[in-house]
Every structure is written in C-alpha cells, then in structure tokens.
Amino acid sequence: MVKFSKELEAQLIPEWKDAFLDYWQLKKHIKKIKLARKSKHSDSDFGRSIFDPIRRLAGNISASATAHKWSENNQMRSKIGEDEEEIDETEHTQLFSEEYEVRLFFEILDDELKKVNEFYSEKESEFLERGELLNKQLEILLNLKRVLSHRRHWKTPPPKTAAGDSAPDSPSWQQSSDFSECGSPTTEETTDDVIAALEKNGVKFDYSSKPKKGRKPKITMRLDIPATTPARTISAVTSMLREDSSNHPKKGGGECINRSKIQSADKMIRGAFVELYRGLGLLKTYSSLNMVAFTKILKKFDKVSNQHASVDYLKRVKRSDFISSDKVVRLMDEVESLFTEHYTNNDRKKAMKFLRPLHHKDSHVVTFFVGLFTGSFVTLFCVYAILAHISGMFSPATQTAYMEMVYPIFSMFALLSLHLFMYGCNLLMWKNSRINYNFIFEFQPSNALKYRDAFLICTSLMTAVVAALVLHLVLLSTGFFPHEVDFIPGVLLLCALLLLICPLNVFYRPTRYCFLRVIRNIICSPFYKVLLVDFFMADQLTSQIPLLRHMEAASCYLVAGGFKTHRYETCKSGKMYRELAYVISFAPYYWRAMQCARRWFDESNPDHLANLGKYVSAMVAAGVRLTYARQPSKLWLFAVLVTSVVATVYQMYWDFVKDWGLLNRKSKNPWLRDHLVLKNTTIYYVSIALNFVLRILWVEAVIKFNAGALEMHMLDFFLASMEVIRRGHWNYYRLENEHLHNAGKFRAVKTVPLPFKEMDSD
C-alpha cells in the first residue's frame, strides 16, 4: 500500500506546492510527540530525571514565542522533497514535554489552515473575476457577430459629433422589416443600442467613408487583437492597408469589414474559457487534496497521542472557505453551459473534449518499436562498418570520393537523431521531476510529444539512414558507377523533407507542424512577440551549426549536379561558398539576437540587451575562427583566442547565473539556488563542471591536429556531438529554473490575451 505522503507528492500541483498543507513537517512533529510520550513513560519507570526542571521551563514558553521559533526554523529548510532529518531522541526527550509538543502542533496546524484558506480565497477571487471578464467579452463578441450578420440591412449612418454621438438633427439608423426576424435585437434593443454598447467596450466603427449614389454604405470596424504571431502581424498590416484603401475605394470595391478579426477574437475567447475551466479544476483538486491531508494528519495525531481531537478540528476545517465555498463548482457549471451553447451547438460531449481533453496512455506498442528499431540500427551499423572495411571504402585511395558524399548526409541525420535522443531524455527527466513542460511550452497535452515518442522518431530515423547507406555501399561494391547510385542519399533527404511537410495525419503531424511554425517564428523574429518555445528552439539551433553546414553541402552536391561529374570542388570553392559558410554560421546567433532585441522592445528589460551581447560575441568568435581556418596566421590566432575567451566567459556566466539560476553565494545550498528540484546537490556541481569542459572545446580550432581526412571528419563529428550533448544537458536546468520561477508566482494556468483590450484587466 502506497503511503499517503508519496501519494500526495505525486498528485499535488507542482506550481502550488508551497501553498499546500505542509504534511511532511507535521509528520515530523508527530514523531516528536511520540518521542516525548516515550520519554514520559520512561521517567515514570525509572524515577525523576535531572532534566525535569528543563522540561518544565520549556513547557512554560509562550505560544507566540514558539510559533515565531517555528517560522524561523521553517524558513531554513525546504518544505517538500527534502530528506527527513534524523531526530535526536535524547535531545528532544530531555528538553520538551508532551504538552508543549501538542500545543505547538496545533499552533502550526492553525497556521497551515490559515495559509490554505488565504491561498484558496485569493485564487477563487482571481478565477471569479476572470469568469466575469470572459462573460463580458463573450457578450461583446455576440453583439459584434449580430451586427456583422445584419450589416447589409442598414441604411446610411448619421454624421457623428465630436463626442461620438449621433447628431441631434439626423435620424437614427433604421432597420429593414426583416431585421428582427433573423434573431436580431427587438424594438427594445435597437441597433443603436448594440452599436453604443460595442463602442463603449472598445469596438470602433469608421463612418468616414461616404457611399456613392446607388450603393450601400461601407463600414470599417477596428478590433484591438494583439499580433502575437507572424500570421497575426501580417493580418494586422493587411487590415490596416485595407482600412486605408476604404477611404479611396476602387470601382466595384467589396466588403471593408475584416471578418478574420472576428474569427480570431472568437478563437481567443474560446481558448480563454478552456484555460479558465482548467484552472477551476486545479483549484477543486487543491481543495480536495488538502482536505484529505488534514484528515490523515489528524488521524496520525490521534493514534500517537491517544486523543480524539480530530473530530472537533475537522469540523472547523469543513467550515473553512476552501471546503464550504461552492463558488468554484457553480462557475465550472456556468463555463460548461456557456461553452456548450456557444461553441459546440449544445453538444456537451464535444464540449467536454475541449474542456477535459483525454490524456492518451503510454502504449507498449511504442516501446516495442523503440526496441525493434534500436536493435535494427545497431545491427545495420555493424554490417555497414564491416562492409566498408572489406570493400576498402575508407582506404586513402577511395575515402576522399566516398566520404565527400556519405559524411554530410550521415552526419546531418546522426546529429539530428542525437538531438532527438537528448530531447527524449529531457522529457523523461522533466516527467520524473514533475516539471510541467507542456504548460511552460504551451503545448497541448493531448498531442504533445512524450519521451517514448521522441525515442521512436530517433531510432526509426537512424535505422532508415543506415539502411540507405548499406544499400548504397552494396551497389557500389557490386560494380555500379557512383553517378548511378549516389541518388540514394538524395532520395533519403528528399523523403525526410516530404515527410516533414506531409499534410496527412501520420507520424506525429501536430508535432511536425508545431516544429515548422516555431522555425517560421524564429526566422521572423524581429516582427512579433517572442514566446518561450521560440527562443528555446533558437538556442537549439545555435548548437546545430555543423548540421546546417552539412545540409548546405549535401544540398549543393545533390542539386548542383555534382554527383554526375564527381567534381567535389564545385561546392567547396569560390567566393559564394565562403560567404554562404559565414551566413550559415551567423544565422542562428543572429535570429537569437533579434529575439533578444524584440523582447527588450516589448518588456524594456535591460537583461535582454545583455543577452543580445552574448550572441553578438558568439557571432564574432565564430566568424574569426572560420577566417583563421582559411587564413592561418599569428594575427588571426591572437584574434581567435581573444574573441573565443570573451565569448566563452560571457556564455558560461549566462548559463550558470541567468539560465540556471545558480552560483548564488547567499543561498542555503552553497553556490546553488535556495530551491532545487533534484535532491542530490552533487549533481548540480558535476553539471557545472561538465558544462565548463564542453564550453571550451573550441580549443580544437587552435591546436590544428595533423591527421588524415577520415580522422578529421571523425573529430569534427565528435565535437559536434559533444555540443549537442551539452545543449541537451543545458535544457534540463533551463526548464527547471523556469518551472521554479512559475512556482514562485503560483502560475499553473496560462493567461490567454483577450481581444477587447479595454475589457482586459491585464
């Protein structure tokens, strides 16, 4: 049977863990009561003790002083996840009496009950306010849809005064006879009332365009919908141009109303309702778990102290707001009703799929195929290595021609697979550490990638790659000419690209399309608001510059027709090749720097400018090393050393202090953070040392090993792999720090921006 403490730790909301009943500390105090009772019985058997005066003195300490002492001690240790400290039996039995420990236990329990009540009331008020706000937003949206659906029935609008009201001498807008027959406002709720309500809540109508004779008036509506994605940015610019052109319409011009904005507003409000319902569900879970925790801890107290205090105290707990209040349940019912009525045409089953999405259980089929593809990959790779050695493909006479084609393709897919493997390891570690990565990345839990899925993609991809290499090698060994079989790696690359953009719902389409959207957002970095998933993926690209270089080389070799003539210098010489190498080396750092610039523009936080400087220094160091590789001289060597050292120190400082939140001298965990997810602090010190070592591998660019072409290819691949491993290692601590940041602010639910800014409390 699983202990309740383990069950509570597994079910509590990670971001709200500090607001839960401190079950672990109360268990420790019950153990102190047990030891005090044991000491009392021991004293009755062996007579009076010389420590009796000390016990009596400790028992007379005031409750306020003991509570203050408890709070000071409690601040010196983390509440959840720490190893239970061994209690010195002799010390406690000598210093504290049972009565004192019982009184202190109930003082702490009162404080915990107050903490739980205050947090529940705060969150309840927050969700109730959000629900009221969403009701108003939905009302505005429905009125707006009503206006849109009957716009064609309106006659010429009256002129507007400076205050925005209709001129007193002008007749109000009139309705056609069929206006009320379509479910529109009745005579009591005229069109003027609807327009006035909409304008009051931030929806603006443009009456400036005068209709030509014999034509209907053109009305332009402006909605303040945030441009949070490139698509919305382009839509906003297009809308502005369309509204500007409405003042000078062309002959035969059509509608001026931008209905896409109405659809965007509808989608945003729907997403806000879903998040509100999720937050209400979390608060309901918070209430039930705390009630069970109070019941369990009081039963333990009764068992140890041989008292029956749990009945009376539980009555007090049940009268508390977090148990007695039914506002959350009623609001959940209202959200269900509204969502079912307005978004699913009264289909409750369909509405519940949005509000309570089912989480797919891990399938053993995925695990089976991971093992199958892993074994296939290992077997095929061994076969490939043996065949290559027997056929002499790696001999000095043939290795240059063969490696120029094989190495870029194999390295590209191998580095990608390694990154996927590290991401799968990250997903597994985040899951075991209860880091809510889906919430942090704003992924949908129903279709988000799980660690088994990441391993399946990794192993299946590498199996396909090695199988293609074996086929290519076998055909070469049997007498086929290179230009007849070199299309195989090209077909492999083409198939991978087609699968990535395949519109069919196969092979993790939501994940593939999410990846494409994020890549699009990275390329358009300066033009939209940057999300965490965007700059997180851009950081991954800075560690995959060798992959981008190999992709460029393979594409050039295949597309330019190099496989027909086998003139490898075609893609490795000329001014264009040199410039393209600089562009590929700079692009990831440039995109990341532009994201920092945009975040500084949006948030006015100078830390983002400092972060921009880190990527600029990395860009300069990469360019200098590339130049030194082509023009080795003492001057460029000195430039490499200076720029690389500056960039490395800059990067390591940012890794440890900003991204990981470590190296805090005043922390209770020396040189770490006050709050840590992992219990073993040694892991953090090892990680700091490992990150330092992997950050200085650029020294290889200075040493210049004397080795053959094959050995240099292997060395380059090894260094690129180490950078991917360092990035995967960095990923865990970066998200751990973000998770603790969310937990510090008790953020467990996403706040969806609303379309009508005047109504949005944020």
RAKA-V867856 format. One record per pair of residues at least 4 apart in sequence whose ideal C-beta (glycine too) atoms are under 7 Angstrom apart, sorted by the first residue. I is the first residue (numbers start at 1). J is the second residue. D is the distance in whole Angstrom. If there is no record, write none. Layout:
# RAKA-V867856
i=(I I)
j=(J J)
d=(D D)
This chain:
# RAKA-V867856
i=(2 2 3 4 4 5 5 5 5 6 7 8 8 8 8 9 11 12 12 12 13 13 13 13 14 14 14 15 15 15 15 15 15 16 16 16 16 17 17 18 19 19 19 20 20 21 21 21 21 21 22 22 22 23 23 23 24 24 24 25 25 25 26 26 26 26 27 27 28 28 29 29 29 29 29 30 30 30 30 31 31 32 32 32 32 33 33 33 33 33 33 33 34 34 35 35 35 35 35 36 36 36 36 36 36 36 37 37 38 38 39 39 40 40 41 42 43 48 51 51 52 53 54 54 54 55 55 55 55 56 58 58 58 58 59 59 59 61 61 63 63 63 64 65 66 66 66 67 67 68 69 70 70 70 71 76 77 78 78 81 83 87 88 89 90 91 92 96 96 98 99 100 101 102 102 103 104 105 105 106 107 108 109 110 111 112 113 113 113 114 115 116 116 116 117 117 117 117 118 119 120 120 120 120 120 121 121 122 123 123 124 124 124 124 124 125 126 127 127 127 127 127 127 128 128 128 129 130 130 131 131 131 131 132 133 133 133 134 134 134 134 134 135 136 136 137 137 137 137 137 138 138 138 138 139 140 140 140 140 140 141 141 141 141 142 143 143 143 143 144 144 144 144 145 145 146 146 146 147 147 147 147 148 148 148 149 150 150 150 151 151 152 153 153 153 154 154 155 155 156 156 157 157 157 158 158 158 158 158 158 159 159 160 160 161 161 164 166 166 172 173 173 175 175 178 179 180 180 185 185 185 185 185 189 189 191 192 193 194 195 195 196 197 198 199 199 199 201 201 201 202 202 202 202 202 203 203 204 204 205 205 206 206 206 208 209 209 209 211 211 211 211 218 218 218 219 219 220 220 220 220 221 223 223 223 224 224 224 225 225 225 225 225 226 227 227 227 227 228 228 228 228 229 229 229 230 230 230 230 230 230 231 232 232 233 233 233 234 235 235 236 237 238 239 239 239 240 241 242 242 242 245 246 249 259 260 261 262 263 264 264 265 265 266 267 268 268 268 268 268 269 269 270 270 271 271 272 272 272 273 273 273 274 274 274 275 275 275 275 276 276 277 277 277 277 278 278 279 279 280 280 280 280 281 282 282 282 283 283 284 284 285 286 287 287 287 288 289 290 290 291 291 291 292 293 294 294 294 295 295 296 297 298 298 298 298 298 299 299 300 301 301 301 302 302 302 302 309 310 311 313 314 315 317 318 318 319 320 321 326 327 328 329 330 331 332 333 334 335 336 336 336 337 338 339 339 339 339 340 340 340 340 340 341 343 344 344 347 348 351 352 353 357 357 358 359 359 360 362 362 364 365 366 366 366 366 367 367 368 369 369 370 370 370 370 370 371 372 373 373 373 373 374 374 375 376 376 377 377 377 377 377 378 379 380 380 380 380 380 381 381 382 383 383 384 384 384 384 384 385 386 387 387 387 387 387 388 388 388 389 391 391 392 393 393 393 393 394 394 395 398 399 399 399 400 400 401 402 403 403 403 403 404 405 405 405 406 406 407 407 408 408 408 408 409 409 409 409 409 410 410 410 411 411 411 412 412 412 412 412 413 413 413 413 414 415 415 415 415 415 415 415 416 416 417 417 417 417 418 418 418 419 419 419 419 420 420 420 420 421 421 421 422 422 422 422 423 423 423 424 424 424 424 424 425 425 426 426 426 426 427 427 427 427 428 428 429 429 430 430 430 431 433 433 435 435 435 435 436 436 437 437 438 438 438 439 439 440 440 440 440 440 441 441 442 442 442 443 444 447 449 449 449 449 451 452 453 453 454 455 456 457 458 459 460 461 462 463 464 465 465 466 467 468 468 468 468 469 470 471 471 472 472 472 472 473 474 475 475 476 476 476 480 480 482 482 483 483 486 487 487 488 489 490 490 491 492 493 493 494 495 496 497 498 499 500 502 505 508 509 510 511 512 513 514 515 516 517 518 518 518 518 519 520 521 521 522 522 522 522 523 524 525 525 525 525 525 526 526 526 529 530 530 530 530 530 532 533 534 534 535 535 535 537 538 538 538 538 539 540 540 541 542 542 542 543 543 543 544 545 545 545 545 546 546 546 547 548 548 549 549 549 550 551 552 552 552 553 553 554 555 556 556 557 557 557 558 560 560 561 562 562 562 562 568 569 571 572 573 575 576 577 578 579 580 581 581 582 582 582 583 585 585 585 586 586 586 586 587 588 589 589 589 589 589 590 590 591 592 592 593 593 593 593 594 595 596 596 596 596 596 597 597 598 599 599 600 600 600 600 603 606 607 608 609 611 612 613 614 614 614 614 615 616 617 617 617 617 618 618 618 619 620 620 621 621 621 621 622 623 624 624 624 624 624 625 625 625 625 625 627 627 628 628 628 628 629 631 632 633 634 635 636 637 637 638 639 640 640 640 641 641 642 643 644 644 645 646 647 648 648 648 649 650 651 651 652 652 652 653 654 654 655 655 655 655 656 656 656 656 657 657 659 659 660 660 660 661 661 662 662 662 662 662 663 664 664 664 665 667 667 667 668 669 669 669 669 672 672 672 675 676 677 678 682 683 684 685 686 687 687 687 688 689 690 690 691 691 691 691 692 694 694 697 697 699 700 705 707 707 707 708 709 710 711 712 713 714 715 716 717 718 719 720 721 722 723 724 725 726 727 730 731 732 733 734 735 736 737 738 739 740 742 751 753 754 754 756)
j=(6 7 7 8 296 9 23 24 27 10 11 12 23 289 293 80 289 17 20 289 282 285 286 748 434 436 743 436 742 743 746 747 748 20 286 746 748 80 743 79 115 119 746 289 290 112 116 290 293 294 26 79 112 27 293 297 28 79 80 29 74 79 30 108 109 297 31 300 32 84 33 101 104 105 108 34 300 301 304 35 87 36 87 92 101 37 98 101 102 105 304 305 38 304 39 87 89 92 93 40 92 93 96 97 98 101 41 98 42 93 43 93 44 98 45 46 49 52 55 94 56 57 58 94 95 59 95 96 97 60 95 96 97 100 97 99 100 65 66 67 103 107 68 69 70 104 107 71 107 72 73 74 104 108 75 668 82 82 675 679 679 92 92 93 94 95 96 100 101 102 103 104 105 106 305 107 108 109 301 110 111 112 113 114 115 116 117 317 320 118 119 120 290 322 121 320 321 322 122 123 124 286 287 321 322 125 321 126 127 283 128 283 325 327 328 129 130 131 276 279 280 283 331 132 327 331 133 134 276 135 276 331 335 136 137 759 761 138 269 272 273 276 139 140 759 141 269 754 756 759 142 269 338 342 143 144 198 201 203 756 145 265 266 269 146 147 194 197 198 148 198 203 262 149 262 150 184 194 151 194 195 198 257 259 262 182 179 182 184 219 257 216 175 176 179 173 191 173 174 211 217 173 207 217 166 167 170 171 172 173 167 170 164 207 165 167 199 170 172 192 191 192 179 191 182 184 184 186 189 190 191 193 194 193 194 195 196 197 198 199 205 200 201 203 203 204 205 756 758 759 224 756 757 758 759 221 223 221 222 219 221 219 220 243 247 218 246 247 215 216 217 218 246 249 256 256 257 243 246 256 257 257 261 265 755 755 756 757 232 261 264 265 755 753 232 233 236 528 232 528 529 753 233 521 528 234 520 521 524 527 528 235 236 264 237 527 528 238 239 260 240 241 242 243 258 261 244 245 246 256 258 249 256 253 263 264 265 266 267 268 755 269 755 270 271 272 752 753 754 755 273 754 274 343 275 752 276 752 754 277 335 339 278 354 355 279 749 750 752 280 335 281 332 335 355 282 749 283 749 284 328 331 332 285 286 748 749 287 328 288 328 289 290 291 322 323 292 293 294 322 295 317 323 296 297 298 314 317 299 314 300 301 302 309 310 313 314 303 310 304 305 309 310 307 308 309 310 313 314 315 317 318 319 323 323 324 324 324 325 330 331 332 333 334 335 336 337 338 339 340 351 355 341 342 343 351 354 355 344 346 347 348 351 346 351 350 351 351 352 355 356 357 445 446 446 445 446 446 450 452 368 369 370 452 453 456 371 452 372 373 456 374 452 455 456 459 375 376 377 459 460 463 378 459 379 380 463 381 459 462 463 466 382 383 384 463 466 467 470 385 466 386 387 470 388 466 469 470 473 389 390 391 470 473 474 477 393 394 473 394 473 477 398 398 399 402 473 399 710 399 402 403 709 710 404 709 566 406 407 709 710 713 568 486 489 557 410 469 411 713 412 550 553 554 413 489 492 493 554 414 465 469 415 550 717 416 547 550 551 554 417 461 462 465 418 419 544 546 547 720 721 724 420 547 421 458 461 462 422 721 724 423 540 544 724 424 454 457 458 425 455 458 426 724 725 728 427 454 728 428 451 454 455 458 429 728 430 728 731 732 431 450 451 454 432 451 433 732 435 437 735 451 677 678 677 735 736 739 440 739 441 735 443 445 448 748 750 532 735 738 739 742 532 533 531 533 750 448 448 510 453 454 508 511 455 456 457 508 458 459 460 461 462 463 464 465 466 467 468 469 492 470 471 472 488 489 492 473 474 475 488 476 485 488 489 477 478 480 485 480 482 485 484 485 486 566 563 564 563 491 563 492 493 494 558 495 496 497 554 498 499 500 501 502 507 512 506 509 512 513 514 515 516 517 518 519 520 521 522 533 534 537 523 524 528 534 534 537 538 591 591 528 530 591 594 595 598 594 597 598 602 534 535 595 598 599 536 537 538 595 539 592 595 541 588 591 592 595 592 544 727 588 588 589 592 723 724 727 548 549 584 585 588 550 716 720 551 552 584 553 581 584 554 555 556 580 584 557 571 558 559 560 571 562 563 571 563 570 571 565 567 568 570 571 572 573 577 577 577 579 580 581 582 583 584 585 626 586 623 626 587 622 623 626 590 619 622 623 591 592 593 615 618 619 622 594 619 595 596 615 597 612 615 616 598 599 600 608 611 612 615 601 612 602 603 608 604 605 608 609 608 610 611 612 613 654 616 617 618 650 651 654 619 620 621 646 647 650 622 647 651 623 624 643 625 643 644 647 626 627 628 636 639 640 643 629 640 644 698 701 631 636 632 636 637 640 701 636 636 637 638 639 640 641 702 642 643 644 701 702 645 702 646 647 648 698 649 650 651 652 695 696 653 654 655 695 656 692 695 657 658 659 659 660 691 730 660 662 663 688 662 663 734 737 733 734 737 673 737 671 672 673 684 688 671 671 672 673 671 672 673 674 674 673 674 676 681 676 681 684 740 681 736 683 686 687 688 689 690 691 729 733 692 693 694 729 695 726 729 730 696 722 726 719 722 703 719 715 711 712 715 712 713 714 715 716 717 718 719 720 721 722 723 724 725 726 727 728 729 730 731 734 735 736 737 738 739 740 741 742 743 744 747 762 760 759 760 760)
d=(5 5 7 6 5 6 6 6 7 6 6 6 6 7 6 7 6 6 5 6 6 7 6 6 5 6 6 7 5 5 6 6 4 7 6 6 6 5 7 6 7 4 7 7 6 5 6 5 4 6 6 5 6 6 5 6 7 7 6 7 7 7 7 7 7 5 7 7 7 7 7 7 7 5 7 7 5 6 5 7 6 6 7 6 5 6 6 5 6 6 6 6 6 5 6 7 6 5 6 6 7 7 6 6 4 5 7 5 6 7 6 3 7 6 7 6 6 6 6 4 6 6 6 7 6 6 7 7 5 7 5 5 7 6 4 6 5 5 6 6 6 6 6 6 6 5 7 7 5 7 6 6 7 6 7 7 6 5 6 6 7 6 6 6 6 6 6 5 6 6 6 6 6 7 6 6 6 6 7 6 7 6 6 6 6 6 6 7 7 6 6 6 5 6 6 5 5 6 6 6 6 7 6 6 4 6 5 6 6 5 6 7 7 6 6 6 6 6 7 6 6 7 7 7 6 6 6 6 6 6 6 5 7 7 6 6 6 6 7 6 6 6 6 7 6 6 5 5 6 6 6 6 7 7 6 6 6 5 7 6 6 6 6 6 6 6 5 6 6 6 6 6 6 6 7 7 6 6 6 6 7 7 7 7 6 7 6 6 5 6 7 7 6 4 5 6 7 7 5 6 5 6 5 6 4 6 4 7 7 7 5 6 6 6 5 6 7 6 6 5 5 6 4 6 6 5 6 6 4 6 6 7 6 5 7 6 6 6 6 6 7 6 7 4 6 7 7 6 6 6 6 5 6 4 7 6 6 7 5 6 6 7 4 7 6 5 5 6 5 6 4 7 6 7 5 7 6 5 5 5 7 6 5 6 6 7 7 5 7 6 5 6 5 5 4 4 5 6 6 7 5 7 7 7 6 6 6 6 4 6 5 6 6 7 7 5 5 6 6 6 7 7 6 6 5 7 6 6 7 7 7 7 4 4 6 6 6 6 6 6 7 6 4 6 6 6 6 7 6 5 7 7 7 6 6 5 6 4 6 6 6 5 6 6 6 6 6 5 5 6 6 7 7 5 5 7 6 6 4 6 5 6 5 6 6 6 7 7 6 7 6 6 6 6 5 6 7 6 6 6 7 7 6 6 6 6 7 5 6 6 7 7 6 7 4 6 6 6 6 6 6 7 7 6 6 7 5 6 6 7 6 6 7 6 5 7 6 6 5 6 6 6 7 6 6 6 6 6 6 6 7 7 6 6 5 5 7 6 5 6 7 5 4 6 7 4 4 6 6 6 5 6 7 4 7 6 7 7 7 6 6 7 6 5 7 6 7 6 6 6 6 6 6 5 5 6 6 6 6 4 5 5 7 5 6 6 5 6 6 5 5 6 7 6 6 7 4 6 6 6 5 6 6 6 6 6 6 5 6 6 6 6 7 5 7 7 5 6 6 7 7 5 6 6 7 5 7 5 6 6 6 5 6 5 6 6 6 6 5 6 7 6 5 6 7 7 6 7 6 5 6 4 4 4 7 4 7 7 5 6 7 6 6 5 5 7 5 4 5 6 6 6 7 4 6 6 7 7 5 6 7 6 7 6 6 5 5 5 6 6 5 6 7 7 5 6 6 6 4 7 7 5 6 6 6 3 6 5 7 6 5 3 5 7 6 6 6 6 5 6 6 6 4 6 6 4 6 5 4 5 6 7 5 7 7 6 6 4 6 7 6 6 4 5 5 7 7 6 6 5 7 7 7 5 7 7 6 4 6 4 5 6 7 5 7 6 7 7 6 6 6 6 7 6 7 6 6 6 6 7 7 6 6 6 6 7 5 6 6 6 6 6 6 5 7 6 6 5 4 6 7 6 5 5 5 6 6 5 4 6 7 7 6 6 4 6 7 7 6 6 6 7 7 6 6 6 7 5 6 6 6 6 7 6 6 6 6 6 6 6 6 5 7 6 7 5 6 6 5 5 7 6 7 5 4 5 6 5 7 6 6 5 6 5 5 5 6 6 6 7 6 7 5 7 7 5 5 6 7 6 6 4 4 6 6 5 6 4 6 6 7 6 6 6 7 4 6 6 5 6 7 6 6 6 6 6 6 6 6 6 6 5 4 4 6 5 6 6 6 7 6 7 5 6 6 5 7 6 6 6 6 6 7 6 6 6 6 6 6 6 6 5 7 6 5 5 7 7 6 6 6 5 5 4 7 6 7 7 7 5 6 5 4 6 6 6 6 5 5 4 7 6 6 6 6 4 7 6 4 5 7 7 6 6 7 7 6 6 7 5 6 5 6 7 6 6 4 5 6 5 7 6 6 5 6 4 5 4 6 6 6 7 5 5 5 7 5 7 7 5 6 6 6 4 6 5 7 6 7 7 6 7 6 7 7 6 6 6 7 6 6 7 6 6 6 5 6 6 6 6 5 6 6 7 6 6 6 6 6 6 5 6 5 6 6 7 5 5 5 6 7 5 5 7 4 7 6 5 4 7 5 6 7 7 6 7 7 6 7 6 6 5 6 7 7 6 6 6 6 5 5 7 5 5 6 6 7 7 6 6 7 7 7 7 6 7 6 6 7 7 7 6 4 6 6 6 6 7 4 5 7 7 6 6 6 6 6 6 6 6 6 7 7 7 6 6 6 6 6 6 7 6 6 6 6 7 6 7 6 7 6 6 4 7 7 6 4 7)
